[in-house]
Amino acid sequence: MSKTEDVLAARYGKKKTGGRVAVLGFVGVLLALFFGFGIYWNFMAKPAVSIELLSFEPVDAHHISGKYTALTGDQAGSCVVKAFDGSGQIVGYTELALAAGTSDKIVSEVIVKTVLPATILKADACSVK
């Protein structure tokens, strides 16, 4: 060590590097657990409520109908179905109440009232009640 390093070490103390390695290792393990849980939750965990829109067709200038299947677990849920016009603006929506234990093998139908003619129907924003 040089004279400058000796003076600084005497004034401020010597650096302890052993604790820093342990803290960095602990933080690394925590990050790995956090990202592992996030990947599991997004890709492998069974969804509590899900909906799949099978088909849709405009009925008239102010209604669009769609056929869907929904799957719920032990709890009831709800999903929002939105109708869009040709330019992508939302022109109508409805909230579907789904009972607990709904099977995804049953095809159901929804009719959405619109303020303008709709060309697209999308299902999203499902949640457990």
C-alpha positions in Angstrom: 0.0 0.0 0.0 1.2 3.5 -0.7 1.5 6.3 1.8 -1.7 7.9 0.6 -3.7 4.7 1.0 -2.2 4.2 4.5 -3.3 7.7 5.5 -6.8 7.2 4.2 -7.1 3.8 5.8 -6.0 5.2 9.1 -8.5 8.1 8.8 -11.5 6.2 7.5 -10.8 2.6 8.3 -10.2 -0.3 6.0 -12.8 -1.6 3.5 -14.5 -4.8 4.4 -15.3 -6.7 1.2 -16.6 -10.0 2.7 -20.0 -8.5 3.7 -20.5 -6.9 0.3 -20.2 -10.2 -1.5 -22.8 -11.8 0.9 -25.2 -8.9 0.4 -24.8 -9.1 -3.4 -25.4 -12.8 -3.3 -28.5 -12.4 -1.2 -29.9 -9.7 -3.5 -29.2 -11.9 -6.5 -31.2 -14.8 -4.9 -34.1 -12.5 -4.1 -34.2 -11.2 -7.7 -34.1 -14.7 -9.1 -37.0 -15.7 -6.8 -39.0 -12.6 -7.8 -38.5 -13.1 -11.5 -39.2 -16.8 -11.2 -42.5 -16.2 -9.4 -43.4 -13.6 -12.1 -42.7 -16.1 -14.9 -44.7 -18.8 -13.1 -47.7 -16.4 -12.5 -47.8 -15.1 -16.1 -47.3 -18.3 -18.0 -47.9 -21.4 -15.9 -50.4 -20.5 -13.2 -54.0 -21.4 -14.0 -56.1 -18.3 -14.7 -58.9 -17.6 -12.2 -61.2 -16.2 -15.0 -60.7 -16.4 -18.7 -62.9 -15.8 -21.8 -62.4 -16.7 -25.4 -64.4 -14.9 -28.1 -65.2 -17.5 -30.8 -67.0 -15.3 -33.4 -68.9 -12.1 -33.8 -71.2 -10.4 -36.3 -73.1 -7.1 -36.5 -76.8 -7.5 -36.0 -77.9 -4.0 -37.0 -76.6 -0.5 -36.7 -76.8 -0.5 -32.9 -76.1 -4.1 -31.9 -73.3 -6.6 -32.4 -73.5 -10.2 -31.2 -70.7 -12.6 -30.3 -70.3 -16.2 -29.2 -67.8 -17.0 -26.4 -66.7 -19.6 -24.0 -65.7 -18.7 -20.4 -63.9 -20.6 -17.7 -64.0 -19.7 -14.0 -62.6 -21.5 -11.0 -64.0 -21.6 -7.5 -65.1 -18.0 -7.5 -67.4 -16.0 -9.7 -66.0 -13.5 -12.1 -66.7 -10.9 -14.7 -65.3 -9.9 -18.1 -65.8 -6.8 -20.2 -66.7 -7.1 -23.8 -66.0 -4.0 -26.0 -67.3 -3.2 -29.5 -65.2 -1.1 -31.8 -65.9 0.7 -35.1 -63.7 0.6 -38.2 -61.5 3.4 -36.9 -60.8 1.6 -33.6 -63.0 3.7 -31.4 -65.0 2.1 -28.6 -68.7 2.4 -29.6 -70.2 0.0 -26.9 -69.4 -2.3 -24.1 -71.0 -4.7 -21.6 -69.9 -6.5 -18.5 -70.5 -10.2 -18.4 -71.2 -11.8 -14.9 -69.8 -15.3 -14.9 -70.9 -17.9 -12.2 -68.4 -19.9 -10.3 -67.4 -23.2 -11.9 -68.3 -22.2 -15.5 -67.0 -24.7 -18.0 -65.1 -23.6 -21.1 -67.0 -26.2 -23.2 -70.3 -24.3 -23.1 -70.8 -21.7 -25.9 -72.7 -18.6 -24.8 -73.8 -15.5 -26.7 -73.6 -11.8 -25.8 -75.3 -8.9 -27.5 -73.6 -5.5 -27.1 -75.5 -2.3 -27.7 -73.6 0.3 -29.7 -73.9 4.0 -30.4 -72.5 3.6 -34.0 -72.2 0.6 -36.2 -69.5 -1.8 -34.8 -67.2 -4.0 -36.8 -65.0 -5.6 -34.1 -65.8 -7.2 -30.8 -63.1 -7.9 -28.2 -63.2 -9.5 -24.8 -60.8 -8.3 -22.1 -60.4 -7.1 -18.5 -61.5 -10.3 -16.7 -61.4 -10.3 -12.9 -62.5 -12.4 -9.9 -65.4 -11.0 -7.9 
